[in-house]
Structures are given as C-alpha cells and as structure tokens.
C-alpha cells in the first residue's frame, strides 16, 4: 500500500467520448453541450419522459456532465429522433438536444439510482464548474509515471477545479476543514464532480467522481498514474477507510 497519497500541497464547449482504460471495461461518464433549436433552455425532468416533473432548466450552449444514460420516451429534437436520455446533475434531459459527438450511447447505463445531491460550486468561488472539472480530469488520464501526480491527490483535485493548490496540507486535513454543510459523511452516492475522501491514519486520500460510481485517482494503478477506479478498490487495495464525499470546497479560496 502506498503511504504518500496525500503529500503536502504546493503553495466547455466540446465533447468527451467515453474513455476506456486498459483492463477496465466500464466507460467513464461523458460531457456534452446543450443545443436547442430556438435558443430556449432545455427542461430537466425527474424521469426520462417529457411528461415527468420538471426539476429545472439548462441554458442553451451549456456544457453538461452526463453521469449515465438510459432509454425512455422517444423524442425528436435538434439531433434527430432518439429514446436515449442523459442523466445530468438534477435529473434527465433528452439526448436529442445534446451534442455528444455520437448518435449512440457515450456514458454508462443508469443501472443505479442517480445521485440524490448534485455537485455544485455555488458560493464556493471555484474557477471551474463541476462539469468543467470532470472534463479536465478526464483529459489528464494517463498510465505512465508522472512525478507531478505521485502522491499529490489533493493538489490534483484542486487543479481540476482551476486552482494551483488546495490550501490544505493533506487530503485528510482538507476533509476536516470542509464546513459540514458541504460534506456527506459516509455517503457513496457521489455525483460527478464530487470529491471522495479517505483516511489511513495519516495523509489520507481524495479523488474526483466522474459519475456512475467511478472516479479518477492518482497512484492506484501505479505510482504517478491517473486512472479510473472505485471506492471499493481504494478500500480493498490500500486498506483505506472511506469518510464520505464533499462539494468542491478548497481552503485556498476561503
């Protein structure tokens, strides 16, 4: 087990096709961009149907993180006719108004209940949104050794959100500094962009959720790497105790 996981911290419009890592079969969550015919906002629904209750709207041109996809009501929209629905923070949107670069599925199946709480940077002052942070994290995936990733989990999360450092000395200290209102102790229902935290009696560990129960973490598949993993793998392989997840609150900004 590696023990340098939380080393001391140093002072979109676009499409992300699902990435499949060597030796890993599940696809990552994906990113798309909402485009409506009229420029009007797209309605988010509580279920994959136009008749389901509205849970909000997403402005035309907004980049979104797609946690998972499922089949539902067939809808005709800007990008054709389809029964694919995308789960984004807050609910479901029809895939026919989302540019993903593919006519098919690009994210995991919604086999589990979507996260009850969405990732949000509201009031936190983060340079990047949750969706932008997930996109950045996925662009950094690599399996070769990189010294800037070896042991720097907390700094990596901060960089995904647009900071150069987190402002906390270790991942565990970061967890203790986050106000209770932004923490979900013990919950494994982590939305894309949420930060998962672990304790090992020392520096601890943290990683970013990419949705669908999957995360991106440094070191878990080799020192200095940045690859897809799960909460279970961190607990089993490293013997870490899972603490819970938190919204992207960073000491450097408070």
C-alpha positions in Angstrom: 0.0 0.0 0.0 1.3 3.4 -0.9 1.5 5.9 2.1 2.4 9.1 0.2 -1.1 9.6 -1.1 -1.8 13.0 0.4 1.7 14.6 0.3 1.9 18.2 1.4 0.3 20.5 -1.0 2.4 23.0 -3.0 1.9 26.6 -2.3 -16.7 23.7 -22.5 -17.9 23.6 -25.1 -16.7 20.2 -26.5 -17.3 16.6 -26.5 -15.6 13.9 -24.4 -16.2 10.4 -25.8 -16.2 7.7 -23.1 -12.7 6.7 -22.3 -11.9 3.0 -21.7 -8.8 2.3 -19.8 -6.6 -0.7 -20.3 -8.0 -3.5 -18.2 -11.2 -1.6 -17.4 -14.4 -2.3 -19.1 -16.9 0.3 -17.8 -17.0 3.6 -19.7 -16.4 6.9 -18.0 -19.1 9.5 -17.6 -19.2 11.9 -20.5 -19.6 15.6 -21.3 -21.9 17.1 -23.9 -23.3 20.5 -24.8 -26.9 21.5 -24.8 -28.1 23.0 -28.1 -31.8 23.8 -28.7 -33.4 24.8 -31.9 -34.8 28.1 -30.6 -32.1 29.0 -28.1 -34.6 28.4 -25.3 -33.4 26.5 -22.2 -33.7 22.7 -22.1 -36.0 21.3 -19.4 -34.6 18.8 -16.9 -37.0 16.0 -15.9 -37.3 13.8 -12.8 -37.7 10.8 -15.1 -36.8 10.0 -18.8 -40.1 11.4 -20.2 -41.4 14.8 -21.4 -44.3 14.2 -19.1 -42.2 13.9 -16.0 -42.0 16.7 -13.4 -39.6 19.5 -14.3 -36.6 19.8 -11.9 -35.1 22.8 -13.6 -33.7 24.0 -16.9 -30.3 24.2 -18.6 -29.4 27.2 -20.8 -28.7 26.7 -24.5 -24.9 26.3 -25.0 -24.2 24.9 -21.5 -21.7 22.1 -21.1 -23.1 19.3 -19.0 -21.7 16.2 -17.4 -23.6 13.0 -18.3 -23.4 10.7 -15.3 -25.2 7.9 -17.1 -27.7 7.2 -19.9 -31.0 5.3 -20.1 -33.9 4.6 -22.5 -37.2 6.5 -22.2 -39.7 8.3 -24.2 -38.8 8.7 -27.9 -38.2 12.4 -28.7 -37.4 14.3 -31.9 -35.1 17.2 -31.4 -32.2 19.1 -32.9 -30.1 16.0 -33.3 -32.7 13.6 -34.7 -35.1 11.1 -33.1 -34.0 9.0 -30.2 -35.1 7.3 -27.0 -31.8 8.0 -25.2 -32.0 10.2 -22.2 -28.9 11.6 -20.4 -28.8 11.9 -16.6 -27.1 15.1 -15.6 -27.0 16.8 -12.1 -30.6 17.4 -11.2 -32.4 14.9 -13.5 -32.8 13.7 -17.1 -32.6 15.5 -20.4 -33.3 14.1 -23.9 -30.2 13.3 -25.8 -31.7 14.8 -28.9 -30.8 18.3 -27.7 -27.3 17.4 -26.5 -24.2 17.4 -28.7 -22.0 14.5 -27.7 -20.3 13.7 -31.0 -22.1 10.3 -31.3 -25.6 9.1 -32.2 -25.2 6.2 -29.7 -24.5 6.0 -26.0 -21.4 7.5 -24.6 -21.9 7.0 -20.8 -22.6 4.1 -18.5 -26.1 2.7 -18.2 -28.2 4.2 -15.4 -28.4 1.0 -13.5 -28.3 2.6 -10.1 -30.4 5.4 -8.6 -28.9 8.7 -9.7 -27.2 10.7 -7.0 -29.7 12.5 -4.8 -27.5 15.5 -4.4 -25.9 17.2 -7.4 -22.3 18.6 -7.5 -22.4 22.4 -7.2 -19.8 25.2 -7.0 -22.4 27.7 -5.9 -21.0 30.2 -3.4 -17.6 28.5 -3.4 -15.8 30.7 -5.9 -14.1 27.8 -7.8 -12.7 28.9 -11.2 -14.2 25.8 -12.9 -17.7 24.3 -12.7 -18.3 20.7 -11.7 -18.7 19.7 -15.4 -15.6 21.6 -16.4 -13.6 19.9 -13.6 -14.7 16.5 -14.7 -13.8 17.3 -18.3 -10.3 18.5 -17.2 -9.8 15.4 -15.0 -10.6 13.1 -17.9 -8.2 14.9 -20.2 -5.4 14.1 -17.7 -5.8 10.3 -17.6 -2.5 8.5 -18.2 -0.9 5.2 -17.3 2.8 6.3 -17.5 4.7 7.6 -14.5 4.5 11.4 -13.9 6.2 12.8 -10.8 3.6 15.6 -10.5 0.9 13.0 -9.8 2.9 10.8 -7.5 1.3 11.4 -4.1 -0.4 14.7 -4.9 -4.1 13.7 -4.8 -5.4 16.8 -3.1 -3.5 19.1 -5.4 -4.7 17.2 -8.4 -8.4 17.8 -7.4 -7.6 21.5 -6.9 -6.1 21.7 -10.3 -9.2 20.1 -11.9 -11.2 23.0 -10.4 -8.8 25.7 -11.6 -6.6 26.2 -8.6 -2.8 25.6 -8.4 -3.1 24.0 -4.9 -5.8 23.2 -2.4 -4.6 25.2 0.5 -4.6 22.1 2.8 -1.6 20.2 3.9 -3.1 16.7 3.3 -6.2 15.1 1.9 -7.3 14.2 5.4 -6.8 17.7 6.7 -8.7 19.0 3.8 -11.7 16.8 4.8 -11.6 18.2 8.4 -11.6 21.8 7.1 -14.6 21.5 4.9 -17.7 23.0 6.5 -20.4 20.4 7.5 -22.9 22.0 5.1 -20.7 20.8 2.1 -20.0 17.3 3.4 -21.9 14.0 3.1 -20.2 11.7 5.6 -20.4 8.0 4.8 -22.4 8.5 1.6 -21.2 6.7 -1.5 -23.8 8.4 -3.7 -21.3 10.7 -5.2 -22.3 13.0 -8.2 -19.9 13.7 -11.0 -17.5 16.4 -9.7 -17.9 15.5 -6.1 -14.7 14.8 -4.1 -14.4 11.4 -2.2 -12.2 11.3 0.9 -10.4 8.5 2.7 -8.4 8.1 5.9 -5.4 5.8 6.5 -4.3 7.2 9.9 -2.1 9.7 8.1 -2.3 11.8 5.0 -5.4 10.0 3.6 -6.6 10.2 0.1 -9.0 12.0 -2.2 -10.3 11.6 -5.7 -12.9 13.1 -8.1 -16.1 11.4 -9.2 -16.8 11.1 -12.9 -20.3 9.7 -12.3 -21.8 6.3 -12.4 -19.9 5.1 -9.4 -16.5 5.7 -11.0 -13.6 8.1 -10.0 -10.3 9.2 -11.3 -7.4 8.7 -8.9 -3.6 9.1 -8.9 -1.4 6.1 -8.0 -4.0 3.4 -7.6 -2.8 1.6 -10.8 0.9 2.6 -10.4 2.9 5.4 -9.0 2.4 8.7 -10.8 -0.5 7.4 -12.9 -4.1 8.9 -13.1 -6.7 6.3 -13.9 -10.3 5.2 -13.3 -11.2 3.4 -10.1 -13.9 2.9 -7.5 -14.4 3.5 -3.8 -14.3 -0.3 -3.3 -10.9 -0.6 -5.0 -9.3 2.1 -2.9 -10.6 0.5 0.3 -9.5 -3.0 -0.7 -6.2 -2.3 -2.4 -5.0 0.3 0.0 -6.9 -0.5 3.2 -8.3 3.0 3.3 -11.3 3.9 5.4 -14.0 5.8 3.4 -15.0 9.1 5.0 -17.6 10.4 2.6 -17.8 13.0 -0.2 -17.9 16.7 -0.3 -18.7 19.5 -2.7 -15.5 21.1 -4.2 -14.7 23.4 -1.3 -11.0 24.4 -1.1 -9.2 26.1 1.8 -7.2 28.2 -0.7 -10.4 30.0 -1.6 -11.5 30.7 2.0 
